[in-house]
Amino acid sequence: MVEVKPAGAWQEYKFTNPVGKKIAPEVMYCEKLGQTTVCGGVYP
């Protein structure tokens, strides 16, 4: 079996939740695609 490693990176940080207006932890994944960096975040 071949192990595939992600090409991007995970980042944890604190962010103001737009709904509750409270500071909350967030996790974001970023990956470079050509000359563009694409990121997506979620509230755990």
C-alpha distance matrix in Angstrom:
0.0 3.8 6.5 9.5 12.8 16.0 18.6 21.4 23.0 24.2 27.9 30.1 33.9 37.0 38.6 41.7 40.7 42.6 43.4 44.6 45.6 44.2 41.9 38.4 34.9 32.6 29.0 28.2 25.1 25.8 24.0 25.7 25.7 27.8 31.0 30.8 29.4 28.4 28.6 28.6 30.0 30.3 32.7 30.8
3.8 0.0 3.8 6.4 9.7 12.9 15.2 18.2 20.0 21.7 25.4 27.9 31.6 34.9 36.4 39.6 38.8 40.7 41.9 43.1 43.9 42.5 40.0 36.7 33.2 30.7 27.0 25.8 22.5 22.9 20.8 22.3 22.4 24.3 27.5 27.4 26.1 25.4 25.8 26.2 27.9 28.6 31.2 29.6
6.5 3.8 0.0 3.8 6.4 9.9 12.5 15.2 16.6 18.2 21.8 24.2 28.0 31.3 32.9 36.2 35.5 37.5 38.8 39.8 40.5 39.0 36.5 33.2 29.6 27.2 23.5 22.5 19.3 19.9 18.2 20.0 20.6 22.8 25.7 25.4 23.7 23.0 23.0 23.4 24.7 25.4 27.9 26.3
9.5 6.4 3.8 0.0 3.8 6.6 9.0 11.9 13.8 15.7 19.5 22.2 25.8 29.1 30.4 33.7 33.1 34.8 36.2 37.5 38.1 36.9 34.3 31.2 27.7 25.0 21.2 19.7 16.3 16.5 14.6 16.4 16.9 19.2 22.1 21.6 20.0 19.3 19.6 20.2 21.9 22.9 25.7 24.6
12.8 9.7 6.4 3.8 0.0 3.8 6.4 8.9 10.4 12.5 16.1 19.0 22.5 26.0 27.5 30.9 30.6 32.5 34.1 35.3 35.5 34.2 31.5 28.5 24.9 22.3 18.5 16.9 13.6 13.8 12.1 14.1 15.4 17.8 20.3 19.7 17.7 17.2 17.2 18.1 19.6 20.9 23.6 22.6
16.0 12.9 9.9 6.6 3.8 0.0 3.8 5.5 7.4 9.7 13.4 16.5 19.8 23.2 24.4 27.7 27.4 29.1 30.9 32.2 32.4 31.3 28.6 25.7 22.3 19.4 15.6 13.6 10.1 10.1 8.5 10.9 12.4 15.3 17.5 16.5 14.2 13.5 13.4 14.4 16.1 17.8 20.7 20.1
18.6 15.2 12.5 9.0 6.4 3.8 0.0 3.8 7.1 10.4 13.6 17.1 20.1 23.5 24.5 27.8 27.8 29.2 31.4 32.9 32.7 31.8 29.1 26.6 23.3 20.2 16.6 13.9 10.3 8.8 6.2 7.7 9.4 11.9 14.0 13.4 11.4 11.6 12.3 14.2 16.5 18.8 21.9 22.0
21.4 18.2 15.2 11.9 8.9 5.5 3.8 0.0 3.8 7.1 10.0 13.7 16.4 19.8 20.7 24.1 24.3 25.8 28.1 29.5 29.1 28.2 25.4 23.1 19.9 16.8 13.2 10.4 6.9 5.4 4.1 6.8 9.5 12.4 13.6 12.3 9.4 9.4 9.3 11.3 13.3 15.8 18.8 19.2
23.0 20.0 16.6 13.8 10.4 7.4 7.1 3.8 0.0 3.8 6.6 10.2 13.1 16.7 18.0 21.6 22.0 24.0 26.3 27.3 26.8 25.5 22.5 20.1 16.8 14.0 10.5 8.3 5.6 5.5 6.6 9.6 12.8 15.6 16.2 14.5 11.1 10.9 9.5 11.0 11.9 14.2 16.7 16.8
24.2 21.7 18.2 15.7 12.5 9.7 10.4 7.1 3.8 0.0 3.8 6.8 10.1 13.6 15.2 18.7 19.0 21.2 23.3 24.0 23.7 22.3 19.3 16.6 13.2 10.5 7.0 5.7 4.4 6.6 9.1 12.5 15.5 18.6 19.0 16.8 13.1 12.0 9.5 9.8 9.5 11.2 13.2 13.1
27.9 25.4 21.8 19.5 16.1 13.4 13.6 10.0 6.6 3.8 0.0 3.8 6.6 10.2 12.1 15.8 16.6 19.1 21.4 21.8 21.1 19.4 16.2 14.0 10.6 8.4 5.7 5.2 6.3 8.1 11.3 14.3 17.5 20.4 20.1 17.7 14.0 13.1 10.1 10.4 9.1 10.8 12.2 12.5
30.1 27.9 24.2 22.2 19.0 16.5 17.1 13.7 10.2 6.8 3.8 0.0 3.8 7.2 9.7 13.4 14.2 17.2 19.3 19.1 18.5 16.4 13.1 10.6 7.1 5.8 4.5 6.4 8.9 11.4 14.8 17.9 21.0 24.0 23.5 21.0 17.2 15.9 12.5 11.8 9.4 10.0 10.1 10.1
33.9 31.6 28.0 25.8 22.5 19.8 20.1 16.4 13.1 10.1 6.6 3.8 0.0 3.8 6.6 10.3 11.9 15.0 17.3 16.9 15.7 13.6 10.1 8.5 5.8 5.5 6.5 8.2 11.4 13.3 16.9 19.6 22.7 25.5 24.6 21.8 18.2 17.1 13.6 13.0 10.2 10.9 10.3 11.2
37.0 34.9 31.3 29.1 26.0 23.2 23.5 19.8 16.7 13.6 10.2 7.2 3.8 0.0 3.8 7.0 9.1 12.3 14.6 13.7 12.2 9.9 6.3 5.5 4.4 5.8 8.6 10.6 14.2 16.2 19.9 22.5 25.5 28.3 27.1 24.1 20.6 19.3 15.7 14.6 11.4 11.4 9.8 11.2
38.6 36.4 32.9 30.4 27.5 24.4 24.5 20.7 18.0 15.2 12.1 9.7 6.6 3.8 0.0 3.8 6.1 8.8 11.5 11.2 9.4 8.2 5.4 5.5 6.3 6.4 9.6 10.9 14.7 16.4 20.1 22.5 25.1 27.8 26.4 23.2 20.0 18.4 14.9 13.6 10.5 10.6 9.2 11.8
41.7 39.6 36.2 33.7 30.9 27.7 27.8 24.1 21.6 18.7 15.8 13.4 10.3 7.0 3.8 0.0 3.8 6.1 8.7 8.2 5.7 5.4 4.3 6.1 8.6 9.3 12.7 14.1 17.8 19.5 23.1 25.4 27.7 30.4 28.9 25.6 22.5 20.8 17.4 15.8 12.8 12.4 10.5 13.4
40.7 38.8 35.5 33.1 30.6 27.4 27.8 24.3 22.0 19.0 16.6 14.2 11.9 9.1 6.1 3.8 0.0 3.8 5.5 5.6 5.1 5.5 6.0 6.1 8.8 9.0 12.4 13.9 17.6 19.6 23.2 25.7 27.7 30.6 29.5 26.0 23.0 20.7 17.3 14.9 11.7 10.6 8.4 11.5
42.6 40.7 37.5 34.8 32.5 29.1 29.2 25.8 24.0 21.2 19.1 17.2 15.0 12.3 8.8 6.1 3.8 0.0 3.8 6.0 5.4 7.9 9.3 10.0 12.5 12.0 15.0 15.8 19.2 20.8 24.2 26.4 27.9 30.7 29.4 25.8 23.2 20.8 17.8 15.6 13.0 12.3 10.9 14.4
43.4 41.9 38.8 36.2 34.1 30.9 31.4 28.1 26.3 23.3 21.4 19.3 17.3 14.6 11.5 8.7 5.5 3.8 0.0 3.8 5.7 8.2 10.6 10.9 13.7 13.6 16.7 18.0 21.3 23.3 26.6 29.1 30.4 33.4 32.4 28.7 26.1 23.4 20.4 17.6 14.9 13.3 11.4 14.4
44.6 43.1 39.8 37.5 35.3 32.2 32.9 29.5 27.3 24.0 21.8 19.1 16.9 13.7 11.2 8.2 5.6 6.0 3.8 0.0 3.8 5.4 8.6 9.3 12.7 13.7 17.2 19.1 22.7 24.9 28.5 31.1 32.8 35.8 34.7 31.1 28.3 25.8 22.4 19.8 16.6 14.7 11.9 14.3
45.6 43.9 40.5 38.1 35.5 32.4 32.7 29.1 26.8 23.7 21.1 18.5 15.7 12.2 9.4 5.7 5.1 5.4 5.7 3.8 0.0 3.8 6.8 8.9 12.5 13.6 17.2 18.9 22.5 24.4 28.0 30.3 32.3 35.1 33.6 30.1 27.3 25.2 22.0 19.8 16.8 15.6 13.1 15.8
44.2 42.5 39.0 36.9 34.2 31.3 31.8 28.2 25.5 22.3 19.4 16.4 13.6 9.9 8.2 5.4 5.5 7.9 8.2 5.4 3.8 0.0 3.8 6.1 9.9 11.9 15.7 17.9 21.7 23.9 27.6 30.2 32.5 35.4 34.1 30.7 27.6 25.6 22.1 19.9 16.5 15.0 12.0 14.0
41.9 40.0 36.5 34.3 31.5 28.6 29.1 25.4 22.5 19.3 16.2 13.1 10.1 6.3 5.4 4.3 6.0 9.3 10.6 8.6 6.8 3.8 0.0 3.8 7.1 9.4 13.1 15.4 19.2 21.4 25.1 27.7 30.3 33.1 31.8 28.6 25.3 23.6 20.0 18.2 14.7 13.7 10.9 12.7
38.4 36.7 33.2 31.2 28.5 25.7 26.6 23.1 20.1 16.6 14.0 10.6 8.5 5.5 5.5 6.1 6.1 10.0 10.9 9.3 8.9 6.1 3.8 0.0 3.8 6.4 10.1 13.0 16.7 19.3 23.0 26.0 28.5 31.6 30.7 27.4 24.0 21.9 18.2 16.0 12.3 10.7 7.6 8.9
34.9 33.2 29.6 27.7 24.9 22.3 23.3 19.9 16.8 13.2 10.6 7.1 5.8 4.4 6.3 8.6 8.8 12.5 13.7 12.7 12.5 9.9 7.1 3.8 0.0 3.8 7.0 10.2 13.8 16.6 20.3 23.4 26.0 29.2 28.6 25.5 21.8 19.9 16.1 14.1 10.5 9.1 6.6 7.1
32.6 30.7 27.2 25.0 22.3 19.4 20.2 16.8 14.0 10.5 8.4 5.8 5.5 5.8 6.4 9.3 9.0 12.0 13.6 13.7 13.6 11.9 9.4 6.4 3.8 0.0 3.8 6.6 10.3 13.2 16.8 20.0 22.5 25.7 25.2 22.0 18.4 16.3 12.4 10.4 6.7 5.8 4.8 6.3
29.0 27.0 23.5 21.2 18.5 15.6 16.6 13.2 10.5 7.0 5.7 4.5 6.5 8.6 9.6 12.7 12.4 15.0 16.7 17.2 17.2 15.7 13.1 10.1 7.0 3.8 0.0 3.8 6.9 10.2 13.7 17.1 19.6 23.0 22.9 19.8 16.2 14.0 10.3 8.5 5.6 5.6 6.5 7.1
28.2 25.8 22.5 19.7 16.9 13.6 13.9 10.4 8.3 5.7 5.2 6.4 8.2 10.6 10.9 14.1 13.9 15.8 18.0 19.1 18.9 17.9 15.4 13.0 10.2 6.6 3.8 0.0 3.8 6.6 10.2 13.5 15.9 19.3 19.1 16.0 12.4 10.2 6.6 5.5 4.1 6.5 8.9 10.3
25.1 22.5 19.3 16.3 13.6 10.1 10.3 6.9 5.6 4.4 6.3 8.9 11.4 14.2 14.7 17.8 17.6 19.2 21.3 22.7 22.5 21.7 19.2 16.7 13.8 10.3 6.9 3.8 0.0 3.8 6.9 10.4 12.9 16.3 16.7 13.9 10.3 8.3 5.5 5.6 6.5 9.0 12.0 12.9
25.8 22.9 19.9 16.5 13.8 10.1 8.8 5.4 5.5 6.6 8.1 11.4 13.3 16.2 16.4 19.5 19.6 20.8 23.3 24.9 24.4 23.9 21.4 19.3 16.6 13.2 10.2 6.6 3.8 0.0 3.8 6.9 9.6 12.8 12.9 10.3 6.7 5.6 4.2 6.7 8.8 12.1 15.2 16.5
24.0 20.8 18.2 14.6 12.1 8.5 6.2 4.1 6.6 9.1 11.3 14.8 16.9 19.9 20.1 23.1 23.2 24.2 26.6 28.5 28.0 27.6 25.1 23.0 20.3 16.8 13.7 10.2 6.9 3.8 0.0 3.8 6.4 9.6 10.5 8.6 5.7 5.5 6.5 9.3 12.1 15.2 18.6 19.7
25.7 22.3 20.0 16.4 14.1 10.9 7.7 6.8 9.6 12.5 14.3 17.9 19.6 22.5 22.5 25.4 25.7 26.4 29.1 31.1 30.3 30.2 27.7 26.0 23.4 20.0 17.1 13.5 10.4 6.9 3.8 0.0 3.8 6.2 6.9 5.8 4.3 6.2 8.8 12.1 15.1 18.5 21.9 23.2
25.7 22.4 20.6 16.9 15.4 12.4 9.4 9.5 12.8 15.5 17.5 21.0 22.7 25.5 25.1 27.7 27.7 27.9 30.4 32.8 32.3 32.5 30.3 28.5 26.0 22.5 19.6 15.9 12.9 9.6 6.4 3.8 0.0 3.8 6.0 5.2 5.9 7.1 10.5 13.4 16.9 20.2 23.8 25.2
27.8 24.3 22.8 19.2 17.8 15.3 11.9 12.4 15.6 18.6 20.4 24.0 25.5 28.3 27.8 30.4 30.6 30.7 33.4 35.8 35.1 35.4 33.1 31.6 29.2 25.7 23.0 19.3 16.3 12.8 9.6 6.2 3.8 0.0 3.8 5.6 7.9 10.1 13.7 16.8 20.3 23.7 27.2 28.8
31.0 27.5 25.7 22.1 20.3 17.5 14.0 13.6 16.2 19.0 20.1 23.5 24.6 27.1 26.4 28.9 29.5 29.4 32.4 34.7 33.6 34.1 31.8 30.7 28.6 25.2 22.9 19.1 16.7 12.9 10.5 6.9 6.0 3.8 0.0 3.8 6.8 9.9 13.4 16.9 20.1 23.8 27.1 29.0
30.8 27.4 25.4 21.6 19.7 16.5 13.4 12.3 14.5 16.8 17.7 21.0 21.8 24.1 23.2 25.6 26.0 25.8 28.7 31.1 30.1 30.7 28.6 27.4 25.5 22.0 19.8 16.0 13.9 10.3 8.6 5.8 5.2 5.6 3.8 0.0 3.8 6.4 9.9 13.3 16.6 20.3 23.6 25.7
29.4 26.1 23.7 20.0 17.7 14.2 11.4 9.4 11.1 13.1 14.0 17.2 18.2 20.6 20.0 22.5 23.0 23.2 26.1 28.3 27.3 27.6 25.3 24.0 21.8 18.4 16.2 12.4 10.3 6.7 5.7 4.3 5.9 7.9 6.8 3.8 0.0 3.8 6.6 10.3 13.4 17.0 20.3 22.3
28.4 25.4 23.0 19.3 17.2 13.5 11.6 9.4 10.9 12.0 13.1 15.9 17.1 19.3 18.4 20.8 20.7 20.8 23.4 25.8 25.2 25.6 23.6 21.9 19.9 16.3 14.0 10.2 8.3 5.6 5.5 6.2 7.1 10.1 9.9 6.4 3.8 0.0 3.8 7.0 10.4 14.0 17.5 19.5
28.6 25.8 23.0 19.6 17.2 13.4 12.3 9.3 9.5 9.5 10.1 12.5 13.6 15.7 14.9 17.4 17.3 17.8 20.4 22.4 22.0 22.1 20.0 18.2 16.1 12.4 10.3 6.6 5.5 4.2 6.5 8.8 10.5 13.7 13.4 9.9 6.6 3.8 0.0 3.8 6.8 10.4 13.8 15.8
28.6 26.2 23.4 20.2 18.1 14.4 14.2 11.3 11.0 9.8 10.4 11.8 13.0 14.6 13.6 15.8 14.9 15.6 17.6 19.8 19.8 19.9 18.2 16.0 14.1 10.4 8.5 5.5 5.6 6.7 9.3 12.1 13.4 16.8 16.9 13.3 10.3 7.0 3.8 0.0 3.8 7.0 10.6 12.8
30.0 27.9 24.7 21.9 19.6 16.1 16.5 13.3 11.9 9.5 9.1 9.4 10.2 11.4 10.5 12.8 11.7 13.0 14.9 16.6 16.8 16.5 14.7 12.3 10.5 6.7 5.6 4.1 6.5 8.8 12.1 15.1 16.9 20.3 20.1 16.6 13.4 10.4 6.8 3.8 0.0 3.8 7.0 9.4
30.3 28.6 25.4 22.9 20.9 17.8 18.8 15.8 14.2 11.2 10.8 10.0 10.9 11.4 10.6 12.4 10.6 12.3 13.3 14.7 15.6 15.0 13.7 10.7 9.1 5.8 5.6 6.5 9.0 12.1 15.2 18.5 20.2 23.7 23.8 20.3 17.0 14.0 10.4 7.0 3.8 0.0 3.8 6.1
32.7 31.2 27.9 25.7 23.6 20.7 21.9 18.8 16.7 13.2 12.2 10.1 10.3 9.8 9.2 10.5 8.4 10.9 11.4 11.9 13.1 12.0 10.9 7.6 6.6 4.8 6.5 8.9 12.0 15.2 18.6 21.9 23.8 27.2 27.1 23.6 20.3 17.5 13.8 10.6 7.0 3.8 0.0 3.8
30.8 29.6 26.3 24.6 22.6 20.1 22.0 19.2 16.8 13.1 12.5 10.1 11.2 11.2 11.8 13.4 11.5 14.4 14.4 14.3 15.8 14.0 12.7 8.9 7.1 6.3 7.1 10.3 12.9 16.5 19.7 23.2 25.2 28.8 29.0 25.7 22.3 19.5 15.8 12.8 9.4 6.1 3.8 0.0
